[in-house]
Amino acid sequence: MTSKLETVLLNIHNVAEAAQHAAKEITLVAVSKTKSPDAITPILDQGQRVFGENKVQEAAEKWPALREKYNDIELHLIGPLQSNKVRQAIHLFDVIETVDRAKLARAIARISAEENKSVPCYIQINVGRENQKAGIDPDEADDFITLCRDELKLPVQGVMCIPPAEEDPKPYFILLKQIAARNGLKKLSMGMSNDYQDAILCGATSVRVGTAIFGARSQAGVIYHGHS
Ligand SMILES: *Cc1c(COP(=O)(O)O)cnc(C)c1O
C-alpha cells in the first residue's frame, strides 16, 4: 500500500515535472507539530529527514531523543519565535523560517554571536497583509531583508509565507517569489497540504506539509506534551 508520505512525494515529483523543475530541488518539510514521537518514527523510518515544528517548547520535548536515533535530521522552526526563546531555538533548529521583526532579528544576531552558532534564516512575509498574522508587510520586506542580511549579517537564505485561508493562494505565492527575486534570495518556503502543488508551480523550493503526511491533527488546544 502506498503511504501518505509516498503519495505526497509522488505528487511533488509529478508537479515538478510539469513545471519543468527538478523534484530533487524541492524540499519536503514534514510538519510534525502536535504529533508524538510514536507518530513521527514511521515517517523517519520511511526516509524522511526534514521536519517542521511551530513551537520551541514542543520541539525541545520531542526532537533531542529522535536526533539520537536518526542521523541527518534537519529541523525547521515554522512558528512564531519570542525573543526570550532565541537561545533555545538556535540550539534546537537547523533553519529558522519565521524571522519577522527587527527586535527578533537583532536578538538572533546577538545570541548567534554569543553562542558561536549561526542558523540559516528565512524572512516571513505577511503576504495577505492580515492583522492577525505574523510576518513583515510586503512593502517593508526589502528594507527588512537589507537590515537582516547586510547590517546584522544574518545568514538569510529565503522567504516564507502563509497566504490568507479561503483565497486563491497563487497571487500570494507569486508576490513572495517577486520579493525573493528582487532581493536575490533563492529559497521560497510556501505551500501546505491543500496547496503545495500550486506552490510548486509558482516556484516553491520547499513545501511545508503536515496533514497530508500525518493525517488530521486533534482539535485545537490538544497538543503533544512529553512524558515528564
Ligand atoms: C501547521 C503548519 C503547516 C502544515 O499545515 P497542513 O495544512 O497540515 O499541511 C505549514 N506551515 C505552517 C507555518 C504551519 O503552522
The ligand as an SDF file (V2000), in Angstrom:
LIG
                    3D

 15 15  0  0  0  0  0  0  0  0999 V2000
    0.6750   23.6520   10.5120 C   0  0  0  0  0  0  0  0  0  0  0  0
    1.5030   24.3680    9.5100 C   0  0  0  0  0  0  0  0  0  0  0  0
    1.7210   23.8190    8.2400 C   0  0  0  0  0  0  0  0  0  0  0  0
    1.1440   22.4950    7.7770 C   0  0  0  0  0  0  0  0  0  0  0  0
   -0.2240   22.6180    7.5520 O   0  0  0  0  0  0  0  0  0  0  0  0
   -1.0550   21.3900    6.8980 P   0  0  0  0  0  0  0  0  0  0  0  0
   -2.2710   22.0490    6.3700 O   0  0  0  0  0  0  0  0  0  0  0  0
   -1.3300   20.4200    7.9910 O   0  0  0  0  0  0  0  0  0  0  0  0
   -0.2080   20.8070    5.8400 O   0  0  0  0  0  0  0  0  0  0  0  0
    2.5260   24.5380    7.3670 C   0  0  0  0  0  0  0  0  0  0  0  0
    3.0770   25.7130    7.7070 N   0  0  0  0  0  0  0  0  0  0  0  0
    2.8870   26.2640    8.9230 C   0  0  0  0  0  0  0  0  0  0  0  0
    3.5190   27.5710    9.2310 C   0  0  0  0  0  0  0  0  0  0  0  0
    2.0890   25.6120    9.8560 C   0  0  0  0  0  0  0  0  0  0  0  0
    1.8980   26.1870   11.0590 O   0  0  0  0  0  0  0  0  0  0  0  0
  1  2  1  0
  2  3  1  0
  2 14  2  0
  3  4  1  0
  3 10  2  0
  4  5  1  0
  5  6  1  0
  6  7  2  0
  6  8  1  0
  6  9  1  0
 10 11  1  0
 11 12  2  0
 12 13  1  0
 12 14  1  0
 14 15  1  0
M  END
$$$$
